Amino acid sequence: MRVKLLSFLKIYEEEISLFLWTAALLFIIRSSGIILNNYAETAFLKRYGVEFMPLVNMLNAVATFLSPDFSPCS
């Protein structure tokens, strides 16, 4: 089973610990991002209420559309 899994993931025996540490780090980063996003939305709704959500969604769409113009790569 272990050999099949390693060949499926295309990693060597000595890379298992590095792979597991990287997977754990990615899991922690993604989980903390989800928790932070949930907190930010809850804090916004608690402070401003639901009536400002359409405005915030429109501003978020505009900011997302314009953000490539401000990137340092261009």
Z-matrix of the N, CA and C atoms (Angstrom, degrees):
N
C 1 1.452
C 2 1.525 1 110.24
N 3 1.327 2 115.87 1 -43.97
C 4 1.460 3 119.98 2 -178.16
C 5 1.522 4 111.23 3 -65.41
N 6 1.317 5 117.04 4 -39.57
C 7 1.467 6 121.52 5 179.77
C 8 1.528 7 110.43 6 -65.55
N 9 1.322 8 116.36 7 -40.70
C 10 1.461 9 119.98 8 178.42
C 11 1.525 10 111.22 9 -64.94
N 12 1.334 11 116.25 10 -40.87
C 13 1.457 12 120.02 11 178.94
C 14 1.525 13 111.42 12 -65.74
N 15 1.324 14 116.98 13 -42.57
C 16 1.458 15 120.29 14 178.57
C 17 1.526 16 111.29 15 -65.03
N 18 1.303 17 117.31 16 -39.03
C 19 1.463 18 119.10 17 179.03
C 20 1.531 19 110.88 18 -71.78
N 21 1.321 20 117.38 19 -32.13
C 22 1.467 21 120.39 20 177.07
C 23 1.527 22 110.50 21 -67.14
N 24 1.328 23 116.63 22 -42.46
C 25 1.462 24 121.24 23 179.63
C 26 1.522 25 112.94 24 -81.38
N 27 1.324 26 116.61 25 -10.83
C 28 1.466 27 123.76 26 -179.79
C 29 1.525 28 111.55 27 58.03
N 30 1.339 29 115.45 28 49.16
C 31 1.466 30 121.07 29 174.27
C 32 1.521 31 108.44 30 -124.34
N 33 1.314 32 114.95 31 154.49
C 34 1.465 33 121.16 32 179.47
C 35 1.524 34 110.26 33 -89.83
N 36 1.311 35 115.28 34 167.55
C 37 1.467 36 122.23 35 -177.31
C 38 1.534 37 111.32 36 -59.52
N 39 1.328 38 117.00 37 -40.61
C 40 1.474 39 120.02 38 -177.22
C 41 1.529 40 112.77 39 -76.99
N 42 1.310 41 118.68 40 -7.14
C 43 1.463 42 122.27 41 179.80
C 44 1.524 43 113.21 42 -96.71
N 45 1.310 44 117.42 43 2.58
C 46 1.467 45 120.46 44 -175.80
C 47 1.528 46 111.54 45 -63.70
N 48 1.321 47 117.59 46 -45.37
C 49 1.468 48 119.48 47 -178.03
C 50 1.532 49 110.99 48 -65.34
N 51 1.323 50 116.66 49 -40.68
C 52 1.464 51 119.67 50 177.49
C 53 1.531 52 110.59 51 -63.83
N 54 1.314 53 116.89 52 -41.05
C 55 1.455 54 121.23 53 178.13
C 56 1.522 55 111.25 54 -62.27
N 57 1.330 56 117.05 55 -44.34
C 58 1.471 57 119.92 56 -179.12
C 59 1.520 58 112.06 57 -67.30
N 60 1.336 59 117.91 58 -40.07
C 61 1.459 60 120.94 59 176.50
C 62 1.532 61 111.09 60 -63.38
N 63 1.322 62 116.03 61 -40.98
C 64 1.463 63 119.84 62 179.21
C 65 1.522 64 111.06 63 -66.80
N 66 1.315 65 117.23 64 -41.70
C 67 1.464 66 120.72 65 177.96
C 68 1.526 67 111.10 66 -64.28
N 69 1.329 68 117.13 67 -39.83
C 70 1.467 69 120.53 68 178.19
C 71 1.526 70 110.97 69 -66.19
N 72 1.330 71 116.90 70 -41.50
C 73 1.461 72 120.66 71 178.71
C 74 1.521 73 110.92 72 -64.06
N 75 1.313 74 117.24 73 -43.39
C 76 1.457 75 120.73 74 177.63
C 77 1.523 76 110.77 75 -62.26
N 78 1.324 77 117.62 76 -41.10
C 79 1.460 78 121.27 77 177.99
C 80 1.525 79 111.25 78 -62.12
N 81 1.326 80 117.23 79 -43.22
C 82 1.471 81 121.10 80 179.90
C 83 1.523 82 110.96 81 -65.43
N 84 1.322 83 117.29 82 -42.92
C 85 1.462 84 120.40 83 -179.51
C 86 1.520 85 111.02 84 -64.79
N 87 1.335 86 117.20 85 -45.54
C 88 1.458 87 119.96 86 179.96
C 89 1.533 88 111.36 87 -66.27
N 90 1.322 89 117.09 88 -39.39
C 91 1.471 90 120.18 89 179.22
C 92 1.517 91 111.31 90 -64.90
N 93 1.326 92 117.51 91 -42.80
C 94 1.459 93 120.14 92 179.58
C 95 1.518 94 110.53 93 -66.81
N 96 1.328 95 118.39 94 -34.20
C 97 1.461 96 120.58 95 175.86
C 98 1.510 97 112.11 96 -64.86
N 99 1.312 98 116.60 97 -40.69
C 100 1.468 99 120.98 98 178.66
C 101 1.529 100 110.15 99 -65.43
N 102 1.321 101 116.52 100 -44.34
C 103 1.469 102 120.43 101 179.97
C 104 1.525 103 110.99 102 -64.24
N 105 1.345 104 117.26 103 -42.55
C 106 1.466 105 120.86 104 179.35
C 107 1.519 106 111.26 105 -65.05
N 108 1.315 107 117.63 106 -41.15
C 109 1.461 108 120.81 107 178.28
C 110 1.529 109 110.70 108 -63.89
N 111 1.321 110 117.11 109 -41.33
C 112 1.458 111 121.10 110 177.80
C 113 1.527 112 110.70 111 -63.00
N 114 1.324 113 116.76 112 -42.28
C 115 1.464 114 120.18 113 178.55
C 116 1.532 115 111.16 114 -64.64
N 117 1.333 116 117.09 115 -42.46
C 118 1.464 117 120.15 116 -178.74
C 119 1.526 118 111.17 117 -63.09
N 120 1.323 119 117.39 118 -42.84
C 121 1.461 120 120.06 119 178.57
C 122 1.524 121 111.66 120 -66.35
N 123 1.315 122 116.66 121 -39.75
C 124 1.464 123 119.96 122 179.00
C 125 1.521 124 111.17 123 -66.47
N 126 1.333 125 117.41 124 -43.00
C 127 1.471 126 120.66 125 179.05
C 128 1.522 127 110.59 126 -64.03
N 129 1.333 128 117.73 127 -39.95
C 130 1.462 129 120.25 128 177.74
C 131 1.516 130 111.17 129 -62.91
N 132 1.326 131 116.53 130 -47.40
C 133 1.461 132 119.38 131 -178.99
C 134 1.523 133 111.72 132 -64.22
N 135 1.316 134 116.99 133 -35.88
C 136 1.461 135 120.42 134 -179.87
C 137 1.529 136 111.13 135 -69.59
N 138 1.333 137 116.37 136 -36.46
C 139 1.458 138 119.55 137 -176.64
C 140 1.524 139 112.62 138 -82.42
N 141 1.338 140 118.06 139 -45.78
C 142 1.454 141 120.96 140 -172.44
C 143 1.518 142 113.71 141 -105.30
N 144 1.305 143 118.34 142 -23.66
C 145 1.459 144 120.56 143 -179.85
C 146 1.515 145 112.15 144 90.25
N 147 1.306 146 114.82 145 178.02
C 148 1.452 147 121.86 146 -174.45
C 149 1.528 148 111.89 147 -77.20
N 150 1.321 149 118.18 148 -23.10
C 151 1.464 150 120.72 149 -173.11
C 152 1.531 151 113.37 150 -66.05
N 153 1.342 152 118.88 151 -19.80
C 154 1.462 153 121.04 152 178.95
C 155 1.534 154 113.48 153 -94.73
N 156 1.330 155 117.63 154 -1.75
C 157 1.468 156 120.29 155 -177.90
C 158 1.529 157 114.39 156 -60.93
N 159 1.348 158 120.23 157 -42.70
C 160 1.473 159 118.13 158 177.99
C 161 1.524 160 112.86 159 -61.52
N 162 1.316 161 117.45 160 -39.27
C 163 1.463 162 121.04 161 178.45
C 164 1.525 163 111.15 162 -64.90
N 165 1.305 164 116.49 163 -43.47
C 166 1.459 165 120.42 164 179.79
C 167 1.526 166 110.69 165 -65.98
N 168 1.320 167 118.41 166 -38.94
C 169 1.462 168 120.99 167 177.60
C 170 1.529 169 111.20 168 -64.57
N 171 1.334 170 117.48 169 -39.07
C 172 1.467 171 120.06 170 177.44
C 173 1.524 172 110.99 171 -66.89
N 174 1.332 173 117.21 172 -43.30
C 175 1.466 174 120.22 173 178.63
C 176 1.526 175 111.58 174 -64.74
N 177 1.324 176 116.81 175 -37.13
C 178 1.454 177 120.97 176 177.12
C 179 1.523 178 111.20 177 -64.69
N 180 1.328 179 117.39 178 -39.70
C 181 1.463 180 120.83 179 177.92
C 182 1.525 181 111.28 180 -65.92
N 183 1.324 182 117.39 181 -41.69
C 184 1.469 183 121.09 182 178.57
C 185 1.524 184 110.15 183 -65.69
N 186 1.320 185 117.13 184 -44.06
C 187 1.471 186 120.51 185 179.72
C 188 1.518 187 111.22 186 -63.91
N 189 1.315 188 117.19 187 -38.16
C 190 1.460 189 120.68 188 177.99
C 191 1.524 190 110.97 189 -67.60
N 192 1.320 191 117.42 190 -37.51
C 193 1.458 192 121.78 191 179.48
C 194 1.526 193 111.02 192 -68.71
N 195 1.327 194 117.51 193 -37.01
C 196 1.464 195 121.23 194 -176.69
C 197 1.522 196 113.58 195 -88.31
N 198 1.312 197 118.82 196 -13.36
C 199 1.465 198 120.91 197 -173.84
C 200 1.523 199 114.88 198 -62.44
N 201 1.339 200 122.79 199 -32.18
C 202 1.475 201 119.06 200 177.06
C 203 1.525 202 112.97 201 -63.39
N 204 1.336 203 117.97 202 -24.07
C 205 1.460 204 120.50 203 179.79
C 206 1.522 205 111.84 204 -69.28
N 207 1.303 206 118.08 205 -23.68
C 208 1.456 207 121.89 206 -177.45
C 209 1.517 208 113.16 207 -99.18
N 210 1.310 209 117.02 208 4.21
C 211 1.470 210 119.35 209 -177.84
C 212 1.531 211 109.51 210 -74.73
N 213 1.340 212 117.28 211 146.45
C 214 1.466 213 120.09 212 -178.37
C 215 1.533 214 113.36 213 -73.83
N 216 1.326 215 117.85 214 -10.02
C 217 1.476 216 120.28 215 -177.70
C 218 1.514 217 113.19 216 -78.92
N 219 1.332 218 117.69 217 -18.76
C 220 1.465 219 118.86 218 -175.32
C 221 1.493 220 113.56 219 -85.72
